[in-house]
């Protein structure tokens, strides 16, 4: 069947090419997202990959599987994007007087990071890692992993994802990167050391998705946000909790600083009411937040919050702006 579709695609049948690549589209999109950190950039990279594959299909000699060949094309497209001057999103702000916020503990380094909806991850044909993969499918898409891997040099990043997440063989990775196995091994060694350092530290695993523990914790967080209860929310946070809000370059780390940040932002809410719509991103629970101004009849989007859970606590909250709403199928407004 594959050989027939290739032959027909080479003859110029666009429908045959579409059928040929259809089983790989979703996993290639997720791969591009892991490399680029941006859902929109991943979509652009996927389209470039498909165009390049369509134009270069005559060069596919069948020495590797079609899937492996497509990953090689996608890797080249992603590395080209990383070498170019990519668009960085502009922030609309938090809707509060920035002067009232406490001094941040640091400046965000991955300002282009965007969430990836679980509804798209659920469409993967099979995201079970191979026997030699170092990271499972849930960890390797988490925001903590995505943030850490984005700080690796481009070729180290690609080598680590291809080898330690997708479990391609070293020889296949070398071919995809137009490099030697020795060079790939060296790049992997450096990438692993950097990632272990950034992700290191003992922590309890997150509760299983859909479990009673996860549901109760998310409900408690939701209630605290809706009622603007700083004390209730702070009680759910771990000591090393981290608040980030790309593309704003602000980070608040630690429970005490998080409490001061929440006091400032909740205090600025005034008489505004809040409604939360639950969703999921990066295999983590997420909350679509909508605010209703006094006298208004329409709740307007305030963005999406993704929760990083550890045990029965919240270790991180990442706030994304409402530009990410279309990825989740969430509206910009809700009727009262």
Buried (B, 14 or more C-beta within 10 A) or exposed (E): EEEEBBEBBEEEBEEBBBBBBEEBBBBBBBBBBBBBBBBBBBBBBBEBBBEBBBEEBEEBEEEBEBBBBBBBBBBBBBBEBBEEEEEEBEBEEBEBEEEEBBEBBEEBEBBBBBBBBBEBBEEBEEBEBEEEBBBEBBBBBBBBBBBBBBBBEBBBBBBBBBBBBBBBBBEBBBBBBEBEBEBBBBBBEBBBEBBEEBBEEEBEEBBEBEEEEBBEBBEBBBEBBBEBBBEBBBEBBBEBBBBBBBBBBBBBBBBEBBBBBBBBBBEBBEEBBBBBBEBBBBBBBBBBBBBBEEEEEEBBBBBBBBBBBBBBBBBBBBBBBBBBBEBBEBBEEBEE
